[in-house]
Amino acid sequence: MRNKTENNRRTADARVWLALLGGIAGFLLAGRLAAHDTWILPNRPRVVPGQPVTFDLTSGMAFPANEVGVKPDRLARASARLREMVSDLGREVSGKKSLRLKTRFPRPGIAAVWVESKPRALELKPAEVKEYLEEIGAWDSVGRKWESEGKGKWRESYTKHAKTYVRVGRPESDDSWSQPVGMDLELVPESDPTQLAAGQEIAIRLLENGQPAADLAVGLVAANAKSGSLSKTDSEGRVRLRFDHGGWWLVRATVLKPSEKPDLDWESRFATLTLSVGAR
C-alpha cells in the first residue's frame, strides 16, 4: 500500500511538472509568434473551372508545413478575386495546425486569394526582440537604435496579410494579377505569378496603403529550406527575386513603426505571398 501511495504521488508530481512546462512553452510560443510567418496555400496551384479548391492558412517557421492554425475569430477578411468578381472564402475546417478555407472559381482566369488578420498585441523580452528584428531584416534600422536607447519595453500590435494565386483553366488576356487587392501591406508581382519557371527572375512591388514601400527588407524562402535571403526594395518599392528551382516559395516582408498609442511601443504589418514555381 505504501509503495502504491508513493507511486501515485510521483505520478501526480510528474503531471504537475508536465502541465507547468506545457504552460511555459505555450507562453513563450505566443510571444514568438509575431516573428513567425503566416501564409496561405492552395491544395493545388492550377484548377479547372468549377473545381473545389481548399486553402490552408497557418503560422510557423518551417514553410510550407502546417504548424499553428489561425483561429477563425482572428480573421478580419478572407477573400478571393477572379477578374472583376470578389467573393468571400468559406470556412471548412479549423484545426490545430491550419485553418482550412474553400471556394470554387466558375470561369477561367488568374484568381488572387488573400487573408487579413485583426490586430493583436504582445510583449517581447530583449533577447526575443533581437531574434525577431534580425529575422525580418530590421535589426540595423530599428534594433540598434532601440539597443542604444536602453532596450526599453517592447509592446507591439501586429496584423498579418497573406496572399496567393490560383490559375483557373486556360485564361486569356487576364492581367488582374498585376492589380493590388487592397490590403494595407501587399506584395504585387509584375509578371504572371502562375507561370513562373525555375531559374526565372521577376520583379515584385511592396505596397503600403497602396504606395511604394521603399528601402525595406523582402525575404525569399524556398519550401523546406533552412534559411532564405533578404533583399531591399528600391525607391519604387520594387525588388527582383530569382527562383532557382521548382516548388513552392514564400515571399515575405514586414513594416514596423513606432506607435503613438499609450499602451503600445510599436505597430507592425506582415505580408506574405506564396508562389508555385514550375520545373525547368
C-alpha angles and dihedrals in degrees: 000000000000092000091048092052091049092050091050090051092051091048091051091048091050091052091051092052092047090051091049093048091047091051092049092048091049091051093050092047091051089053093049098045093090089070092048118094122245115207142167123222130185119224086238131013093216127045139167118246112278094019114130115248126196127199129202115215112196144151123223150112100250105070125230096016118102108243115153122019118226111237114242092233090059092067121100093178141357113184146156130208124201109182103308096341118099122189139167121256117242121233115237110167133003108202139166093258103035146001108235118215129183145195144150127233111216100200142021119287145098108288121207115204123191144171131198126193131214116253116274129190130217140160123229132203119235094258091050091049093059094048091048096049093046090052094053094041095248103111096098094043101038109006100059092050091049090048093049090051092059105272095272127187117311109211111162139178115204139185129195127221116188128179141175139166135233126198109223117202117308104323121198124206096350112146096157088119088076092061120086116243090219105257118154089243118023142168111218121190121220093207130052102284093204095058101055120139133194113275093025124129121208137177121242126188125215112214127191113194087343094306128107113269104216130201096011129135118254117191128210122199129177121217112280092002117144092218141008141203134264127216131178123237118238127232090286093052090253129141130177117224131189123211106207098189143009127276136065120331132189123216114193140178138172132204113202123185137169113263126231092202115109095230096046137063099187142020122201142183124203122202127189134180124191119205132186113219121198125224121264 
